[in-house]
Amino acid sequence: MTFIEQFKKMMHEAMPAFLANPFIQNCEAGRVDARALYTYIEQDNVYLAVYLPLFSKGLDNFGIDSKALRQFEGDQETKPHLMLQKLADEKNPAAKKSITKKWLPATSAYLKHIQDSQKENDFIFLCSLAACPYVYGYLTEKMIADGRMTKDNPFYPWFDFYKGTDGQLIVDFMKVLKEEADKVDEAIQSRGLTAFYQAVQFENDFFAQSMEKEA
Ligand SMILES: Cc1ncc(C[n+]2csc(CCO)c2C)c(N)n1
């Protein structure tokens, strides 16, 4: 199996866990949990403030000049956040006051994972960055294709946003990963796959943590 095939297999095998995730199950059912959505947006702002500059560095390391990839630089993802915020505002705006401003565990652990990968090796770093676009692109496209996410669902615009923007993004990212994988030895390839796998797990934890009640 090629490096990219192994990447895809990992994502494919992670799908049942995403579909069983209570955050994703709420989306699928069209259930709006205002507190969970406000929490997700808050944590995602924290996440993106750290991730996006790292993402730029990861691209710079390989001289990557893809329009689809570069468009995300400096973008705090206002559009998709506003889509979720609108749903929460319509449901229960008071829930906003009850959310935590602290970094939740999956936020810290995911960012630490990417930073640790950065220290290890440029290729491993790139693999750890890949889960972010890949999970959102793959999950949203698959759920729409399988009829789990339909146009009458209030979360459809959010799913459609990631499906739409990430099409070319993933194609370009995979092209770079394939080229760079061919240049590193098997041990580094294997570490890269592990770094990607761990980041995929953190993506799942990141969704789930928004649903958890504070201790
Ligand atoms: C936890 C978390 N993971 C992924 C995304 C989606 N996302 C953020 S930046 C970007 C493009 C560059 O990777 C994409 C697809 C998110 N918002 N939050």
The ligand as an SDF file (V2000), in Angstrom:
LIG
                    3D

 18 19  0  0  0  0  0  0  0  0999 V2000
  -10.3970   21.5250   15.3830 C   0  0  0  0  0  0  0  0  0  0  0  0
  -10.5970   21.9260   13.9700 C   0  0  0  0  0  0  0  0  0  0  0  0
  -10.1940   21.1070   12.9990 N   0  0  0  0  0  0  0  0  0  0  0  0
  -10.3780   21.4500   11.7080 C   0  0  0  0  0  0  0  0  0  0  0  0
  -10.9760   22.6410   11.3760 C   0  0  0  0  0  0  0  0  0  0  0  0
  -11.1840   23.0180    9.9350 C   0  0  0  0  0  0  0  0  0  0  0  0
  -10.1370   23.8420    9.4120 N   0  0  0  0  0  0  0  0  0  0  0  0
   -9.4770   24.7560   10.1300 C   0  0  0  0  0  0  0  0  0  0  0  0
   -8.2410   25.5080    9.2190 S   0  0  0  0  0  0  0  0  0  0  0  0
   -8.5620   24.5670    7.8820 C   0  0  0  0  0  0  0  0  0  0  0  0
   -7.7650   24.6630    6.6210 C   0  0  0  0  0  0  0  0  0  0  0  0
   -6.3440   24.3690    6.7870 C   0  0  0  0  0  0  0  0  0  0  0  0
   -6.0790   23.1710    7.4080 O   0  0  0  0  0  0  0  0  0  0  0  0
   -9.6410   23.7170    8.1190 C   0  0  0  0  0  0  0  0  0  0  0  0
  -10.1840   22.8000    7.1340 C   0  0  0  0  0  0  0  0  0  0  0  0
  -11.3870   23.4730   12.4310 C   0  0  0  0  0  0  0  0  0  0  0  0
  -11.9780   24.6620   12.1890 N   0  0  0  0  0  0  0  0  0  0  0  0
  -11.1980   23.0930   13.7050 N   0  0  0  0  0  0  0  0  0  0  0  0
  1  2  1  0
  2  3  1  0
  2 18  2  0
  3  4  2  0
  4  5  1  0
  5  6  1  0
  5 16  2  0
  6  7  1  0
  7  8  2  0
  7 14  1  0
  8  9  1  0
  9 10  1  0
 10 11  1  0
 10 14  2  0
 11 12  1  0
 12 13  1  0
 14 15  1  0
 16 17  1  0
 16 18  1  0
M  CHG  1   7   1
M  END
$$$$
